[in-house]
């Protein structure tokens, strides 16, 4: 199954920069071969490039050439700050419809890849988290949105269910 990145990354309307999508996600990993296999299997990507330092492969680029999307992986110990992203969702992939989220879950099951249940998020659609071999979370979402331009919402997490607020608290 090839994910149709072009379906979810059409021209970003209303932006002052002429962006058309996200080209690359680059992640630190502890075992390059294991992670390359995991990402290749889950996203149906192929090895497009590798990078060596001191005669050892330290990074790879996995690609969906038709969509122009790549995931870069680099050995964590050779990253500038050896970042640990365990439990952190660095990105979210848009699935075409809420009904298609089960296709992603089924693919994970077929590959023996652990994933969360599909979480109903009310007006924010559904989500499913898939931790990679290092615990970095790849989030899949469907039916979610940020609302029309000029709108804002805040979400506060604490004891009990999350609550919403309508005025920004961060000044920048």
PyMOL commands that set and color helices and strands:
alter all, ss='L'
color gray80, all
select helices_A, chain A and resi 5-8+32-43+76-78+98-111+122-124
alter helices_A, ss='H'
color red, helices_A
select strands_A, chain A and resi 24-29+46-53+56-64+69-75+89-94+119-120+126-131+137-142+154-156+163-165
alter strands_A, ss='S'
color yellow, strands_A
deselect
rebuild
show_as cartoon
